[in-house]
């Protein structure tokens, strides 16, 4: 009896992962495009007006997903960086580098949309709230990662230095998440929880969830595209890259 065995570890090789990423990214890009279109339509045209916040609450359909992704991408980036530091795998550092710009983008969007939401709700564009401040620190950690990566010419040395920074900075993620519970902050708590029923209307909830998944699909798409470019750059002296770009 013949059985087909999939050797997943072969994709730890940059050469093999390059091909896999090339086959995968169009599917994730298509899903991201469709989900963004559906999510924005539900969020801005189907979901009802909030009884307390009026139409201004609709910014949360962008703010909440980008905030969640900014934290989750940092955790994934730190995991890849730590794995590369522990096992000296080339692809791990490349994946961490590929994720950092997207994480920084989501952290920036989280702060901007938070300000757009905070002005009508709190009367101020910015307050030194625990969650806002820790989210700002997260953006600086992303920017520090990118700056450190660019400042070191040797990619392998840069990966190791950035891995240390990522692992140290990951302690900020639980601070962001639990800040509304640990301190008396202006920022409201989570509207969606696994331990209790949602406090929003079903159409609002569906719009939120679809936008969250859309951000996931976008992040995966961009990471796959960017890591392919990083692989080509770092492996440019190898024979398989010379054949791939011909």
Secondary structure per residue as TSV (DSSP state, phi and psi in degrees):
chain	resnum	aa	ss	phi	psi
A	1	X	-	360.0	123.1
A	2	X	-	-93.0	133.7
A	3	X	-	-122.7	142.8
A	4	X	-	-93.9	119.2
A	5	X	-	-103.2	126.4
A	6	X	-	-94.4	118.1
A	7	X	-	-91.0	88.9
A	8	X	G	-64.6	-31.0
A	9	X	G	-67.8	-16.1
A	10	X	G	-65.0	-23.4
A	11	X	G	-78.6	-1.4
A	12	X	G	-71.8	-16.3
A	13	X	S	-77.7	129.8
A	14	X	H	-54.3	-37.3
A	15	X	H	-63.0	-46.5
A	16	X	H	-70.8	-37.7
A	17	X	H	-69.6	-30.5
A	18	X	H	-57.4	-46.6
A	19	X	H	-67.0	-41.1
A	20	X	H	-63.1	-44.4
A	21	X	H	-62.3	-36.6
A	22	X	H	-65.1	-32.2
A	23	X	H	-80.5	-26.7
A	24	X	H	-88.0	-37.6
A	25	X	H	-61.0	-35.1
A	26	X	H	-62.3	-34.3
A	27	X	H	-65.9	-45.1
A	28	X	H	-67.8	-35.8
A	29	X	H	-64.9	-40.5
A	30	X	H	-64.1	-45.8
A	31	X	H	-61.7	-41.9
A	32	X	H	-61.2	-44.2
A	33	X	H	-63.0	-46.8
A	34	X	H	-65.1	-43.7
A	35	X	H	-69.0	-37.6
A	36	X	H	-62.6	-43.6
A	37	X	H	-61.9	-47.8
A	38	X	H	-67.2	-44.0
A	39	X	H	-62.5	-44.1
A	40	X	H	-67.7	-36.7
A	41	X	H	-63.0	-46.0
A	42	X	I	-65.5	-43.5
A	43	X	I	-65.5	-39.9
A	44	X	I	-105.1	-13.4
A	45	X	I	-125.4	-20.6
A	46	X	I	-106.9	-45.0
A	47	X	S	-59.8	140.1
A	48	X	-	-73.1	164.1
A	49	X	-	-70.8	137.1
A	50	X	B	-72.2	138.6
A	51	X	T	-65.7	-31.6
A	52	X	T	-101.0	-40.4
A	53	X	T	-99.0	-6.2
A	54	X	B	67.4	-147.7
A	55	X	G	-75.1	-20.6
A	56	X	G	-63.4	-20.0
A	57	X	G	-67.6	-18.3
A	58	X	G	-63.1	-16.7
A	59	X	G	-62.9	-20.5
A	60	X	H	-66.6	-22.4
A	61	X	H	-68.6	-17.1
A	62	X	H	-104.7	-39.6
A	63	X	H	-64.0	-49.0
A	64	X	H	-64.1	-49.8
A	65	X	H	-60.0	-41.7
A	66	X	H	-67.1	-35.8
A	67	X	H	-65.9	-45.6
A	68	X	H	-61.0	-44.4
A	69	X	H	-67.3	-34.4
A	70	X	H	-61.3	-37.4
A	71	X	H	-76.1	-44.8
A	72	X	H	-66.6	-41.0
A	73	X	H	-62.3	-37.1
A	74	X	H	-64.0	-40.4
A	75	X	H	-62.3	-45.4
A	76	X	H	-64.6	-42.7
A	77	X	H	-60.2	-44.5
A	78	X	H	-65.2	-36.3
A	79	X	H	-65.3	-45.8
A	80	X	H	-61.1	-44.5
A	81	X	H	-63.2	-43.5
A	82	X	H	-65.3	-38.9
A	83	X	H	-63.2	-41.2
A	84	X	H	-67.1	-36.7
A	85	X	H	-67.2	-36.9
A	86	X	H	-78.3	-39.3
A	87	X	H	-113.7	1.4
A	88	X	-	56.5	42.0
A	89	X	-	-92.7	132.8
A	90	X	H	-66.8	-41.5
A	91	X	H	-63.7	-31.4
A	92	X	H	-61.0	-46.6
A	93	X	H	-64.9	-35.6
A	94	X	H	-65.2	-42.0
A	95	X	H	-65.8	-40.3
A	96	X	H	-61.6	-42.4
A	97	X	H	-65.8	-34.7
A	98	X	H	-70.2	-31.0
A	99	X	H	-82.1	-28.9
A	100	X	H	-58.2	-47.4
A	101	X	H	-61.8	-37.9
A	102	X	H	-67.7	-39.9
A	103	X	H	-61.9	-41.5
A	104	X	H	-63.2	-39.8
A	105	X	H	-61.3	-45.4
A	106	X	H	-65.9	-38.7
A	107	X	H	-64.3	-40.3
A	108	X	H	-64.0	-46.4
A	109	X	H	-63.3	-35.8
A	110	X	H	-60.7	-43.7
A	111	X	H	-69.8	-41.0
A	112	X	H	-66.9	-48.4
A	113	X	H	-67.4	-31.4
A	114	X	H	-64.1	-38.0
A	115	X	H	-67.2	-40.8
A	116	X	H	-64.3	-31.5
A	117	X	H	-79.5	-39.6
A	118	X	H	-68.9	-32.8
A	119	X	H	-59.3	-52.1
A	120	X	H	-74.6	-26.8
A	121	X	H	-87.0	-39.8
A	122	X	H	-106.2	-15.7
A	123	X	S	84.3	12.2
A	124	X	-	-148.4	144.6
A	125	X	S	-71.1	-31.4
A	126	X	-	-148.9	138.2
A	127	X	-	-134.3	150.7
A	128	X	-	-81.1	58.1
A	129	X	-	-74.5	151.2
A	130	X	H	-58.8	-43.7
A	131	X	H	-70.4	-43.4
A	132	X	H	-63.1	-42.1
A	133	X	H	-66.2	-43.2
A	134	X	H	-68.4	-32.0
A	135	X	H	-68.3	-37.1
A	136	X	H	-63.6	-40.2
A	137	X	H	-61.5	-37.5
A	138	X	H	-61.8	-42.4
A	139	X	H	-60.8	-42.3
A	140	X	H	-64.3	-34.2
A	141	X	H	-65.5	-42.4
A	142	X	H	-61.3	-47.9
A	143	X	H	-64.3	-37.0
A	144	X	H	-64.2	-39.9
A	145	X	H	-60.0	-47.3
A	146	X	H	-66.2	-40.4
A	147	X	H	-66.9	-41.5
A	148	X	H	-65.2	-40.6
A	149	X	H	-60.2	-41.9
A	150	X	H	-75.7	-21.1
A	151	X	H	-85.0	-11.7
A	152	X	-	-111.8	122.9
A	153	X	S	-70.2	-39.1
A	154	X	S	-78.2	114.6
A	155	X	H	-58.7	-37.5
A	156	X	H	-69.2	-39.6
A	157	X	H	-66.3	-39.2
A	158	X	H	-64.0	-40.3
A	159	X	H	-60.8	-41.9
A	160	X	H	-68.0	-42.9
A	161	X	H	-64.7	-42.2
A	162	X	H	-68.5	-31.5
A	163	X	H	-63.4	-40.8
A	164	X	H	-63.6	-44.6
A	165	X	H	-61.7	-43.3
A	166	X	H	-64.1	-42.2
A	167	X	H	-69.1	-35.9
A	168	X	H	-69.4	-41.5
A	169	X	H	-73.2	-17.4
A	170	X	T	-65.6	-18.0
A	171	X	H	-64.2	-20.0
A	172	X	H	-72.5	-24.1
A	173	X	H	-63.7	-51.2
A	174	X	H	-63.5	-26.5
A	175	X	H	-64.4	-43.0
A	176	X	H	-60.6	-48.6
A	177	X	H	-65.5	-43.6
A	178	X	H	-95.3	3.3
A	179	X	H	-59.2	-37.2
A	180	X	H	-70.7	-17.9
A	181	X	H	-94.0	-33.5
A	182	X	H	-80.7	-30.7
A	183	X	S	-128.3	161.1
A	184	X	-	-83.6	97.4
A	185	X	-	-115.0	162.3
A	186	X	S	-74.7	-27.5
A	187	X	S	-67.0	133.3
A	188	X	-	-73.2	159.3
A	189	X	-	-75.7	-178.4
A	190	X	-	-69.0	136.5
A	191	X	S	-84.3	-21.3
A	192	X	-	-121.4	127.8
A	193	X	-	-140.6	149.6
A	194	X	S	-77.1	-14.8
A	195	X	S	-102.2	-5.0
A	196	X	S	-150.4	165.2
A	197	X	-	-68.3	147.1
A	198	X	-	-65.1	149.0
A	199	X	S	-98.1	9.9
A	200	X	S	-118.3	162.8
A	201	X	-	-63.4	155.7
A	202	X	H	-61.3	-39.2
A	203	X	H	-66.3	-37.4
A	204	X	H	-62.4	-43.9
A	205	X	H	-63.5	-43.8
A	206	X	H	-64.5	-41.6
A	207	X	H	-59.9	-41.8
A	208	X	H	-64.0	-48.6
A	209	X	H	-64.6	-40.3
A	210	X	H	-65.3	-39.5
A	211	X	H	-67.5	-34.2
A	212	X	H	-63.3	-47.3
A	213	X	H	-65.1	-36.6
A	214	X	H	-61.5	-41.0
A	215	X	H	-65.0	-37.1
A	216	X	H	-60.0	-49.5
A	217	X	H	-62.5	-40.2
A	218	X	H	-63.5	-46.7
A	219	X	H	-60.6	-42.2
A	220	X	H	-65.3	-43.0
A	221	X	H	-58.0	-51.4
A	222	X	H	-66.4	-38.0
A	223	X	H	-63.7	-41.8
A	224	X	H	-65.9	-42.7
A	225	X	H	-64.2	-43.8
A	226	X	H	-69.4	-38.9
A	227	X	H	-67.3	-30.5
A	228	X	H	-62.9	-41.1
A	229	X	H	-67.0	-39.4
A	230	X	H	-64.6	-42.1
A	231	X	H	-60.3	-46.1
A	232	X	H	-61.1	-39.1
A	233	X	H	-67.9	-45.6
A	234	X	H	-79.2	-26.6
A	235	X	T	-104.7	19.9
A	236	X	T	-63.3	-20.7
A	237	X	T	-88.5	-3.2
A	238	X	S	-86.6	157.9
A	239	X	H	-65.8	-39.0
A	240	X	H	-67.5	-32.2
A	241	X	H	-70.0	-39.4
A	242	X	H	-60.7	-37.1
A	243	X	H	-74.5	-33.9
A	244	X	H	-67.5	-34.0
A	245	X	T	-92.1	-4.6
A	246	X	-	-74.4	360.0
